[in-house]
């Protein structure tokens, strides 16, 4: 009761303040209603996060006024969209949602020319376009754009902010949702806050973690995980000009923000709402597991990290409830799911599915994939997985060692095998990838490569072995078939639909050669499109199959808001799952992760009573059969 009284007193004082009153108008009634509804939660969260900090009231008052200012700047068309989505809160969970992630300058020349690519995305069936970081960032190495120097300025090589706004409008007219990155764990060392800190401004030095004494830094650093060990050791960088150590989890030019300072939360909330007001529909929360720091911990997945994200979420609900958060937590599977919820992130990458599909392709066995998905695929019905087979980043083997142990698999040695397999150093491997960030102390390593090259197409095309080419194409179709049907938003990565191969040109670029992730960031060109539209090529086989499966998905309501059940099969090479809805019906999917034909009984698939089944992908009908045989790497989509 005392808390409620304090909360109401606080809100009453804020609403009576001159600054708040000056912002009010007859067009802010919706904001006031949302503020009344959501303020108690915001008040509670901030009091918990900041432990009743002495000046917290002034920050809360300023924050509320800043939220009102952002609401007033939001375009009428976006406010109307917010209202429609409030009435349809699961709008992002329907079967029409099909995503693609792109770097603007790798699929077009700039933002203006990207607009001319919209018909291509419409033809393919894309309704969700994630533009990888396009903000102003340092010249040379910028961690692929994730070192942000100015959230409100577009990289001049890509255009200007007006071009981004024009693109957002064009995408909206085309029925494509715009996704942008909210890079909120760190800024570039060229950001104005960092520059002011370097100039001695104590206010902005408190925006980061800066230590004059290395022992102070070590109190944190000794417990931290190294993310990029081949770039530098430890998570702190020494600044000669300042004679201080700064926290840099990822790269020396990416300074971690100090959210213990409520001014940082306020400042980043304004940047978040600026991006929302540009017209984006989803915000990808980058590196969200790292945002809260405490001594003696690994500084990942801490309770206050979740509270902080919830506070951002309340601000979103007040100003732009039509925008959705997407979690990028590439951590232990049990930690990934903790970020998913209406009060935190409504959508989330599914790194477990991604990593274990590759694990199953390497081993030809689905036991670990099946067990892991049975335990962790089900999430809040209001939320959605974002399922992907590849992305701009590396593949980390984030399965649970306890799950593996139950199956007699040693997690450490299995990861070593997977790294060798996908870098082509394991005898008999079909793959051609590169290692990434090998840590000599613990042997940890990740893998990079384009989807097609990791699936074996690069090696097969070099040898011109037609059987191997066919298997590689089938693997690509298999992975996309699963992400398009298993439940959630499927997310393709640029060029995967064209079967783009590894791009080794980065090895000749001094600014990129230290970062093998560039191998899976090829610049798309006319030749790729020509090959994809030339009958008889492997690229055409991939492109036409993916295009067909996207069309099938979008015509199938069962792939929207329906339940997913991972089926338990005794056949170790197969993965099966069922999608079901009380009024729509059911569909059953079976995937063969082996290069050999595999047979499964209808009894195991729980479809034994159906006298006639149809595979939607191949348009094959099965009548009065008791078992089905899958071709190498085939996926079946079975309906009555």
C-alpha angles and dihedrals in degrees: 000000000000090000091052090050092051091047093052092045090051094050092046091053092048093050090049094051119110094236093054093044091051090058096050123103139155087273096060099070093105090053092050091051092050091046092053090049098046106029096087090059093045091048092050093047095049093047089052096045096046098036095230092304110199097246097037095113092060090051092049091049091049091046093053091050090048090051090052090049091053091048091053090051093052112107119248091240090056092048089053090051089051091054092049092049093048086060090047102035095170094055091126094056100068128109092253092072111103118156139202129188118212143171105229095223092047095055099031140007095255143327094290093054090044087067088063089057093061094094088057092054091046091051091049090049101247116160099166121053118188112198108204114229110313100167127117108284138164119293113254115011112022099154089259091308096312092116098081119199096176126008090197099052124072118223101269090227088065098043134258137305090265088060091053090050090049090050091050090054092047092049091049091053089050092052093249121135116225119227123194134179122254100201099191107150094072146359132216116269085243093062112116091245091055092044092052089048090053089051089059101261103153092199090063095036084066088059088073140035106265124168130184092195120061089211089065090053091046091058085070102026096058091068099040130107116235111236101184104023095162090058097049139330123253129013101268132080126205116231111208095194093053097030088224138116116239126199110249111168095177115018133356090248093053111081116200114234121239106232090178082083108075089207087069092054090050093047094048091046088059091051090049093051091046089058091046091052091054085073105264120150101200130030118206109217103217121214091348093163091070103050100101123058131198129169117255094023134094086248092231128115094359118169093249090054086065092046090050092052089047089054091052087049093055090052088052091050091053098047108023113008091168090071119088130210123229119202120224100192109150094180138108111325092242089056095046093064093052091071093055118095143096089264094050123018119352093198132030140188111251103222092165093062091045096050096043095048086060090045090054093049090053096046097031085224128109101193096108092042092049095047094046094048093047089057101038114020096085112086137163110313090230092059138065140216118231102219119202138168096201138001140181090280137065129281113251119189097237100168122132114263091211090058090049091047092056087060094047093256121138105220097210097048091041091056089050089053092049092051091051092046096052095043088054096243094115112089111255095017116150092199134099112194138134131242119246131205102348111199110210092199098060103011092241115158139160133208134241131191143115115278093246094050093047088050091056103257095120094054092042094052091049091053093036088221102162095202091053091047089053092050092049092051090048091052090053091049091047095054093047092045090058098046090047095053114023097084130284137045112323113221121198122195121229113277097011090104087056094047090242113191131219116297110217096178090101088074089072094050114088090204094055110025094092090059113067091188087086088074088076095046102079122173106244114232143180093264090061091052092047091051091048090054096044113100113234098030124115088235091057091049090054096042096048093045094050092045090051094048091050090052091049091050094050091051093051117079089187086075092059124062099356135118125263121216119188106216123222110234129182091209103093096204097057136077118198133181138169130220115205139177128181094235104021099050132224143304127192126209129197124184128193113212093185134088088228129075113266130198128214130182121237087229090066089049091051092235099105094121094060112098093193130033132178128207102218094201099054095022088232120154123214119198127190095343127148098200140023130218118214122206118231110301092353123154119205124205105198125195133162 
